[in-house]
Amino acid sequence: MHCGALAGSRMFHVEHATFEDMLYFDHNATAPLHPAAKAAWLEAQEKFPGNPSSQHRMGKRAEVALDGAREFLASHVGCVASSLVWTSGATEAANAVFAHLAAVSDGSARVWISAIEHPCVADAAERYFPGRVVEMAVTRAGVLDLERVAEVLMEETPAAVAVMAANNETGVLQPWRDLVALCGTRGVPFVCDATQWVGRLPMAGLGEVDYLFGSGHKCGAPVGVGFLKVPSGFRSLLAGGPQEEGRRAGTQNVAAAVSFEAALRECEKRFGEVEERVAQRGEVERALEHVLPEVVIIGKESERLWNTLSVLAPGLEDCRQRWVVRLDAAGIAASSGSACASGVEKPSRVLAAMGVPAGASDRVLRLSGGWECGPQEWAEVVRCLEGVWERWRGRGVG
């Protein structure tokens, strides 16, 4: 059963893209392909079909387009273009970083990661530093305990410190600027996953991070393109070619890189709206607190991404009937803080680190919008949540 119609129909418009029968609030998982990015991709496929490593004119044209996108990204991040490597996304980048660090560090060295890192970082760190990964605690508000990190850095010099810029589940911003300075004074490489930051907040200053990476598909670019900033001497994870100055073997995806640039250009146009969007999220939170009893806004005390709202909703008593399923039936695509199959809970390590009880994980709902999600769309989400709760409370079933 759908909630009330939007302008007479259940259609959600993203410029020229239309999602029939659904409102899409799962941008932190992947964002819809932006029309400008799609147009750039199609044009690049036609104009630059050559291999950028080839010496003929078509190859050189493709190389120029690839390097143009790299230059734009470098200006966006605040670093020299030659330090940027094109990748397939954040997972490849994280594996490449930790493989490199393991190769150049002492065999007994440890790496420190925050307790709320994405699996691409946590699992890659454990693969290349087995038994030598130290998790750094976060506060109940979801922010890294910076004072504790400063204390232990006086006692040990790890192979690297890895902390994300913004959390994918809660949207909580991490003190990466402080970590750049702190790790710099101790001579410790700093690794930062900026995947959720890219396209949502200005990236100025992130260029000072030693190892920085992100993915295009969170901000409207195609799936399968990302970037990695590395220092000199970086060792390629992949063998089989001299591409990217020997730092990433394999033919580069020129069209995807050009599309990534186009998506970022569109996002940059909206950065002036950030304060307005934060205020809009606050209004949504207050509305939810009004219509849902005992709802908890996760990370409410912390600075968060303007597009992300993670809540602990009232219990629906059955994991198989959790909120994300109910919202899907109501026409809202959202995400849960846990995986739940056949009634078996798999609590989120992020929420566990913040002190959320494992038994409450099926009540977690993450709503993550995009620039095109305005007050009307967010109001519809609130109405749907209220409707799900009222039907559940009134009938015991949806």
C-alpha positions in Angstrom: 0.0 0.0 0.0 1.5 3.4 -1.0 1.4 6.6 1.0 -0.2 9.7 -0.3 0.6 10.6 -3.9 3.2 13.2 -4.9 1.6 15.7 -7.3 -0.9 13.1 -8.4 1.6 10.3 -9.1 4.1 8.1 -7.4 7.1 9.3 -9.5 10.3 10.7 -8.3 12.1 12.9 -10.8 15.9 13.3 -10.9 16.3 15.9 -13.6 15.2 13.8 -16.6 15.3 10.4 -14.8 12.1 9.0 -13.3 11.7 6.2 -10.7 8.1 5.0 -11.0 6.4 3.9 -7.8 9.3 4.7 -5.6 10.9 7.5 -3.7 14.7 6.8 -3.6 16.4 7.4 -0.3 19.4 5.1 -0.5 22.0 7.4 -2.0 24.7 6.3 0.5 24.5 2.9 -1.1 24.5 4.2 -4.7 23.1 7.4 -6.2 21.1 7.4 -9.5 23.2 8.2 -12.5 23.0 12.0 -13.0 21.7 13.0 -16.5 24.8 15.2 -17.0 27.1 12.3 -16.1 25.1 10.0 -18.5 25.4 12.5 -21.3 29.2 12.9 -20.7 29.6 9.2 -20.7 27.8 8.7 -24.0 29.7 11.6 -25.6 33.0 10.2 -24.4 32.2 6.8 -25.7 31.8 8.3 -29.1 34.6 10.8 -29.1 37.3 8.8 -27.2 37.1 5.2 -28.3 40.8 4.7 -28.3 43.1 3.3 -25.6 44.8 6.2 -23.7 48.0 4.2 -23.8 48.1 4.0 -27.6 50.4 6.3 -29.6 48.0 7.1 -32.4 45.9 10.3 -32.5 42.7 8.5 -31.2 44.7 7.2 -28.2 46.2 10.6 -27.5 42.8 12.2 -27.6 41.6 9.7 -25.0 44.6 10.4 -22.9 44.0 14.1 -23.0 40.3 13.5 -21.9 41.5 11.2 -19.1 44.1 13.7 -17.8 41.6 16.6 -18.1 39.2 14.7 -15.7 42.2 14.1 -13.4 43.2 17.7 -13.4 39.6 18.7 -12.5 39.5 16.2 -9.6 42.9 17.4 -8.4 41.7 21.0 -8.3 38.5 19.8 -6.5 40.6 17.9 -3.9 43.5 20.3 -3.6 46.5 18.2 -4.7 48.7 17.8 -7.7 47.1 15.8 -10.5 50.1 13.4 -10.8 49.3 12.0 -7.3 45.8 10.8 -8.4 45.3 7.3 -9.7 42.0 6.1 -11.4 40.5 3.0 -9.9 37.4 0.9 -10.1 36.2 2.3 -6.8 36.8 2.5 -3.0 37.2 -1.3 -2.5 40.0 -1.6 -5.0 41.6 1.5 -3.6 41.5 0.3 0.0 43.0 -3.0 -0.9 45.7 -1.3 -2.9 46.6 1.0 0.0 46.9 -1.7 2.6 48.8 -4.0 0.2 51.3 -1.2 -0.4 51.6 -0.4 3.3 52.2 -4.1 4.2 54.9 -4.3 1.6 56.8 -1.3 2.8 56.4 -1.6 6.5 58.0 -3.7 9.2 56.5 -7.2 9.5 55.4 -6.6 13.0 53.9 -3.1 12.4 50.2 -2.6 13.2 47.6 -0.4 11.5 45.0 1.5 13.4 41.5 1.9 12.0 38.4 3.5 13.5 35.8 1.1 14.9 33.3 2.4 12.4 35.2 1.9 9.1 33.5 0.5 6.0 34.2 -3.2 5.4 36.3 -2.2 2.4 38.8 -0.7 4.9 38.3 -3.1 7.8 38.5 -6.3 5.8 41.4 -5.0 3.6 43.4 -4.0 6.7 42.9 -7.5 8.2 43.8 -9.2 5.0 47.2 -7.5 4.7 47.9 -7.0 8.4 46.4 -10.3 9.8 46.2 -10.1 13.6 47.8 -6.6 13.5 44.7 -4.4 13.2 43.9 -2.1 16.1 40.4 -0.6 16.3 40.1 2.9 17.7 37.1 3.7 19.7 34.4 6.2 18.9 32.1 8.1 21.3 28.5 7.2 21.7 27.9 10.1 19.3 29.8 8.2 16.7 32.9 10.4 16.5 36.5 9.2 16.8 38.0 9.7 20.3 40.8 12.0 19.1 42.3 12.6 22.5 42.8 8.9 23.0 44.4 8.6 19.5 46.9 11.4 20.4 47.8 9.6 23.6 48.5 6.3 22.1 50.5 7.9 19.2 53.0 9.0 21.9 53.5 5.3 22.8 53.5 3.6 19.3 54.2 4.4 15.7 51.8 2.4 13.6 52.2 1.6 9.9 49.2 3.9 9.3 46.1 5.4 10.8 42.8 4.9 8.8 39.7 7.0 9.5 36.9 7.8 7.1 35.8 11.4 6.4 32.0 10.7 6.9 30.3 7.5 8.1 28.2 5.7 5.5 25.6 4.5 8.1 25.1 7.5 10.3 26.5 10.4 8.3 28.6 11.5 11.3 31.6 13.5 10.2 35.0 12.5 11.5 37.9 14.8 12.5 40.1 14.2 9.5 41.6 17.6 9.4 42.9 17.1 13.0 44.2 13.7 12.0 46.1 15.2 9.1 48.0 17.4 11.5 48.3 14.8 14.2 49.6 12.0 12.0 51.9 14.5 10.2 53.6 15.5 13.4 54.3 11.9 14.2 55.3 10.9 10.7 52.5 8.4 10.4 50.7 7.9 7.1 47.0 8.8 7.2 44.5 6.9 5.2 41.0 8.4 4.6 38.0 6.9 2.9 36.2 10.0 1.5 33.6 8.0 -0.4 30.5 9.5 1.4 32.0 13.0 1.4 32.6 13.3 -2.3 29.9 15.3 -4.1 28.2 16.3 -0.8 30.6 18.6 0.9 33.6 20.6 -0.5 36.8 18.6 -0.6 39.2 21.4 0.0 41.9 20.3 2.4 41.5 16.6 1.7 44.4 16.8 -0.7 46.7 16.9 2.4 45.7 13.3 3.2 48.5 10.8 2.4 46.2 8.1 1.0 42.7 9.4 0.0 40.1 7.6 -2.0 36.5 7.7 -3.1 33.9 6.3 -5.6 32.0 8.0 -8.3 28.7 6.2 -7.9 27.8 7.9 -4.6 27.5 11.3 -6.3 25.8 10.5 -9.6 28.7 9.0 -11.7 28.6 5.4 -13.0 29.4 2.4 -10.9 33.0 1.3 -11.5 35.1 4.4 -11.3 36.9 5.9 -8.4 40.2 7.6 -7.4 43.1 7.1 -5.1 45.6 9.7 -4.0 49.0 8.3 -3.2 52.5 9.5 -2.4 55.5 8.8 -4.6 56.8 5.3 -4.6 53.4 3.7 -4.4 53.4 0.0 -5.4 50.6 -1.3 -7.7 48.2 -3.9 -6.4 47.6 -5.1 -9.9 50.2 -6.5 -12.3 49.9 -6.5 -16.0 50.7 -3.1 -17.4 52.4 0.3 -16.8 49.2 2.4 -16.8 48.8 5.2 -14.2 52.6 5.6 -14.0 52.9 2.0 -13.0 50.6 2.5 -10.0 47.5 0.7 -11.3 47.7 -1.8 -14.2 44.8 -2.1 -16.6 43.2 0.0 -19.4 41.7 3.1 -17.9 37.9 3.7 -18.2 38.0 7.1 -20.0 34.3 7.5 -20.4 33.7 6.8 -16.7 36.3 9.3 -15.6 34.9 12.0 -17.8 31.4 11.1 -16.4 32.8 11.4 -12.9 34.0 14.9 -13.7 30.6 15.9 -15.0 28.8 14.5 -11.9 31.2 16.4 -9.6 30.7 19.6 -11.6 26.9 19.4 -11.0 27.4 18.7 -7.3 29.7 21.7 -6.9 26.9 23.9 -8.1 24.9 22.9 -5.0 27.5 23.3 -2.3 26.0 26.7 -1.4 22.9 24.9 -0.2 24.6 22.9 2.5 23.4 25.0 5.5 19.9 25.0 4.1 19.9 21.2 3.7 21.2 20.7 7.3 18.3 22.9 8.5 15.9 20.8 6.3 17.1 17.6 7.9 16.6 19.1 11.4 12.9 19.8 10.4 12.5 16.2 9.3 14.0 15.0 12.6 11.6 17.1 14.6 8.7 15.8 12.6 9.7 12.2 13.1 10.1 12.8 16.9 6.5 14.1 16.8 4.9 11.2 14.9 7.0 8.2 16.2 7.1 7.4 19.9 10.5 7.0 21.4 12.3 7.4 18.1 16.1 8.0 18.5 18.1 10.0 16.0 21.5 8.3 15.8 24.4 10.7 16.0 22.1 13.6 16.6 24.8 15.4 18.8 27.4 15.3 16.0 28.0 17.1 12.8 26.6 14.9 10.0 26.2 14.8 6.3 23.2 16.9 5.4 21.7 14.0 3.3 21.8 11.3 5.9 19.3 10.5 8.6 19.8 7.3 10.7 17.1 6.5 13.3 16.3 3.9 15.8 12.5 3.5 15.2 9.9 1.8 17.4 10.0 -2.0 17.3 7.8 -3.9 14.9 8.4 -7.1 16.9 9.6 -9.3 14.0 12.9 -8.8 12.2 11.3 -10.1 9.0 8.8 -7.3 9.2 11.4 -4.6 9.9 11.0 -1.0 8.9 13.0 -1.1 5.6 10.6 -3.8 4.3 7.6 -1.9 5.4 8.8 1.3 3.8 9.6 -0.6 0.5 6.0 -1.8 0.4 4.9 1.9 1.0 7.0 3.0 -2.0 10.2 4.3 -0.2 13.6 2.8 -1.0 15.6 3.1 2.2 18.3 1.1 4.0 18.6 -0.8 7.3 21.4 -0.7 9.9 21.7 -4.4 9.8 21.3 -7.4 7.5 18.3 -9.6 8.5 17.5 -12.8 6.8 15.2 -15.5 8.1 14.8 -13.6 11.3 18.6 -13.8 12.2 20.1 -10.5 13.1 23.6 -9.4 12.0 24.3 -6.2 14.0 26.1 -3.4 12.4 29.7 -2.9 13.7 29.2 0.8 13.4 26.2 0.9 15.7 27.8 -1.6 18.1 30.7 0.8 18.4 28.3 3.5 19.3 26.6 1.4 22.0 23.4 0.5 20.1 22.2 -2.8 21.6 22.4 -5.8 19.2 18.8 -6.6 19.8 17.8 -3.2 18.5 19.6 -3.5 15.1 16.4 -4.4 13.2 14.9 -1.1 14.3 17.5 0.9 12.6 16.5 2.8 9.4 18.9 4.8 7.2 17.5 7.5 4.9 20.0 9.0 2.6 18.9 11.5 -0.1 20.4 13.4 -2.9 20.5 17.1 -3.9 17.2 16.6 -5.7 15.4 15.3 -2.6 13.6 18.4 -1.4 11.1 19.2 1.5 8.2 17.6 -0.4 10.0 14.3 -0.8 11.3 14.2 2.8 7.7 15.1 4.0 6.4 12.1 2.1 8.9 9.9 3.9 7.7 11.2 7.3 4.1 10.5 6.2 4.9 7.0 5.2 6.8 6.3 8.4 3.8 7.6 10.4 1.4 5.5 8.3 3.5 2.3 8.7 3.5 2.8 12.5 -0.2 3.6 12.7 -1.1 0.5 10.7 1.2 -1.7 12.7 -0.1 -0.4 16.0 -3.7 -0.6 14.9 -3.7 -4.1 13.5 -0.5 -5.8 14.6 0.3 -6.5 11.0 0.9 -4.1 8.1 
